[in-house]
Amino acid sequence: MNKYNIQMRRGYTYIKFLCLLFVVLVGCNEDRIDENAYGKIIGKAVIEGTNEPLQNVRISTSPVTSTIFTDNAGYFILENVPAGEYSVLARLDGYLARYEPATVIANKTVNVIFDMEVSTANNRPPSAPELLMPAENEVIDGVEALFQWSSIDPEGDPITFELELRNDQNDVVERFDDLNDTIYLYPELILGAQYFWQVTAADEYNPPVLSPVGTFKVKPAPIENRFLFVRNINGNNVIFSADEEGNEFQLTSENTNSYRPRRNVAANRIAYLQTTGAQADIYTMNRDGTDKVKVTSNVRPNGFNLNEINISWPPTSDRIYFPVLDKLYRIRSSGQDLELVYQTTDGSLISEIAVSENSDLIVLKTNNLSGYDISIFTIDFSGTVLDTLITGLPGGAGGLDISVTNSKIVYSYDVDGFEPLDYRRLNSRIFLYDIVTNTTTDISGEKPNGTNDLEPIFSPNEAFVIFTNTSNDGISQKDVYQLEIGDSESRTLLFENAFMPDWE
């Protein structure tokens, strides 16, 4: 082999080496990662349902990149995440772990939202309700009970309650569910019954928890009480009955405004007025306060002042008489047979009435829109005026009643003739009108100065009247007194903090 051939072979080998080196270098350069092949994962963690942000939520990825935590607004940012497919994981104690897929593209930002669901694995139930009211074995006076209990949820979850009520008089089980408060008023107790009650507490995650069974009794009804009166409790008028010894019994709820009770002996029921907003209706109830029935509907009692109108339920009648502005109506206690009885001829308003059906006699008190320009007179059922007791006198009047013998009428009148806009009276006294002799007698006798005698009612034997006495300042306490007719010094206090009496 000559020198030239040897040099050629060496040159060829060198060229091959250079080519191989170039290929290797090029291949290595293609395998390097592009410095720009990175993206971002941003997002937010919130509570499912409320979208309230969650802080300190642990955010990680698979494949693994880095681990961070959400800020106080629930946000997070994963920087410099290599392009590719990832599963993003969010974890926080008390919440279920959540996975969300994310595709990272070079130089792009992908957004991930985690709706974190509360974990119930370690959620604890509410405490067993503690029964607070009525107290165990308490004896309740009246027909309504205020139930109260307490229960606490360790996690602060909302609690829903159910009240179950039974009694020993029947097989009825009453359930009041979906209660969000720990207090409940029940207004329809059975008098003389023993009651059993239990409360169930439940949150959203655990089985219901039961309280112990509580017991209480309801005092039997004093159905022989002959006195009725009204007492104002928390802004509402409430009707009570009482016996001769002064033992009282509440008949109507403190949550309704009920007044002007009138007992009908034959029906053995009590009629009264009850307001709803600016309207009044006639109701009746048993003497123990049960079986309350609404009588009026489309035509309701009305007058210049709902507190100054009354109703009349004659002793042996099934008809209740009531005023509606310038008209007098009557309606059966069943709510049937509404009938117009009388309409004033001068447009004056009828405020108070007393009716004797067996004597064809009606006593009316009329007035203007301010309660003044009063007239008290009697008519028969044909509308003929029979007697005029008062007309053309200044001042306020009221409190009509007619005696059992239909021979006497009792009423009150402010002899000072005071006529302020607020219908305040200064010196109201009780007068007795004798229909037979056509004479009027002042029977207030030893009335204390600065007070008013109001709302007189005859006793069943006509020997006494009961009435309301109060200071003429218009804001002081009212009390019910008894006075023997003809004995001016017999004034006797019957019931304190009471007014609108009835005695049958």
Helices and strands as residue ranges (DSSP letters): H 3-31, E 38-47, E 58-62, E 68-69, E 75-82, E 84-91, E 98-104, E 109-116, E 130-133, E 138-140, E 145-150, E 160-167, E 174-179, E 183-186, E 194-202, E 209-210, E 214-218, E 227-233, E 236-242, E 248-250, E 257-264, E 269-276, E 279-286, E 293-294, G 306-308, E 319-324, E 327-332, E 339-343, E 349-356, E 361-367, E 374-379, E 385-393, E 397-402, E 408-414, E 428-434, E 439-442, E 451-458, E 464-471, E 478-484, E 492-495, E 499-503
